[in-house]
Amino acid sequence: MVPAKDAFSFIQDADSEIYDILLREITREDQTLELIASENFVSYPVLQMAGGVMTNKYAEGYPGARYYGGCEHVDEAENLARDRAKKLFDCEYVNVQPHSGSQANMAALMTFLNTGDTIMGLDLAHGGHLSHGSPVNFSGKLYNVVSYQVDRNTGRVDFDSVRKSAVEHKPKLIICGGSAYPRFIEFENFRAIADEIGAFLMADIAHPSGLVAAGLHPSPMPYCDVVTTTTHKTLRGPRGGMIMLGKDFENKWGAVAPKTGRTKMISELIDSTVMPGIQGGPLMHIIAAKAIAFGEALQPEFKKYAQDIIDNAHTMSEALLEKDYQLVSGGTDTHVILIDLSNKGVSGKAAEKTLERAGITVNKNMVPFDKRSPFITSGIRLGTPAITTRGMGKGEMKKIVQFIDQILNDIENDTIVENVKLEVKSLCKFFPLYRELHD
Ligand SMILES: *Cc1c(COP(=O)(O)O)cnc(C)c1O
């Protein structure tokens, strides 16, 4: 389906060049299967608010204490976003200003650490994230990084070696969570290790935060000193980040002691690290869109949505296992499936490229102990949030696995690619995106 002719005609009139690009992207999103685990489709109200008039407002500072006048309404929007986030995650404090997940992580790390301090995070090649200590990222440049890995057999975090390494290197902060970890994050195990060595524990729930909000993934709040997340993955909000504290606490360790002599609360330090520390004016249109998304996530229907995401991932995993695909950790607890294609004789790169030609969007991904480079990889990562948002269920999951399998079994066969592409297109027609935009 193509959007109604006049839905964006004002953009066409103003700038036909970008209009044509927009139309191609709308068509791509509508007519292909989005299996990238970190992506989703926001609701139409979130979409509209993210493109709304609040983009015009400068609001450096926080509600009630801004650097500029005219902030009374954006204050209301930010307060609403905060109140809803606190309710959603059952936390005492939240900062909704981080522009993205990486910014949230930067602010959290800079609040708790000094340059040169030691951190521990999941190895990027084992499912971690760039901002957890990769040498090409600020986190790897500012801090001394010790990475932990998953166990070769189970594909799950190897807590014996985490503990051993933590005792040896005494990190000041441990990060749990990742981008390609199909299982629940084991907050309790990490807490025990952090307590043993007196480290801070930070959870990055960028991926499963929607599942956490729905109560279908354990909550980090009782175990972690600080929690960061994106808002645009399973949480299905606008592209952005946030930082939460299950319980606020005093900054007692002195490394970032305040000039005033008064012991500050961690929440105050996080606020000032976000702004003016690393960001300027907040994206008020995005914060208002976050408020809408949090409101949606508080509805009972969101819990059903999150359950559908997980059910769909289970259906897909089982169908893949039946066809002899090797899944890292043997399956999934979440929306993420990580396939090791080594036994199929196909690289992650080749799989990504060929599936894309058939209208199936996935990303190549390192698997633990991968022998190939990050640019080639032995695996692909799949995720169910976006196709679940479109309303697809069990039958469609099985069909999608068949499509993937047909292509990967005969990767040079262009006829198969063309046939699957047609089938993908007709499947997508039954689950249109943004009905509001159609004739
Ligand atoms: C996606 C992700 C992020 C970063 O999000 P951006 O918004 O792209 O900066 C951070 N941490 C984890 C674990 C992620 O998966």
The ligand as a MOL file (V3000), in Angstrom:
LIG
                    3D

  0  0  0     0  0            999 V3000
M  V30 BEGIN CTAB
M  V30 COUNTS 15 15 0 0 0
M  V30 BEGIN ATOM
M  V30 1 C 20.8200 -0.0620 21.3720 0
M  V30 2 C 21.6580 -0.0910 22.5770 0
M  V30 3 C 22.2350 1.0640 23.1140 0
M  V30 4 C 22.3560 2.3770 22.4130 0
M  V30 5 O 21.3820 2.9620 21.8500 0
M  V30 6 P 21.5310 4.1940 20.8380 0
M  V30 7 O 20.2340 4.8570 21.0740 0
M  V30 8 O 21.7030 3.5960 19.5010 0
M  V30 9 O 22.6830 5.0320 21.2480 0
M  V30 10 C 22.8980 0.9740 24.3200 0
M  V30 11 N 23.0110 -0.1940 24.9550 0
M  V30 12 C 22.4980 -1.3270 24.4540 0
M  V30 13 C 22.6740 -2.5880 25.2210 0
M  V30 14 C 21.8220 -1.3220 23.2450 0
M  V30 15 O 21.3670 -2.4550 22.7360 0
M  V30 END ATOM
M  V30 BEGIN BOND
M  V30 1 1 1 2
M  V30 2 1 2 3
M  V30 3 2 2 14
M  V30 4 1 3 4
M  V30 5 2 3 10
M  V30 6 1 4 5
M  V30 7 1 5 6
M  V30 8 2 6 7
M  V30 9 1 6 8
M  V30 10 1 6 9
M  V30 11 1 10 11
M  V30 12 2 11 12
M  V30 13 1 12 13
M  V30 14 1 12 14
M  V30 15 1 14 15
M  V30 END BOND
M  V30 END CTAB
M  END
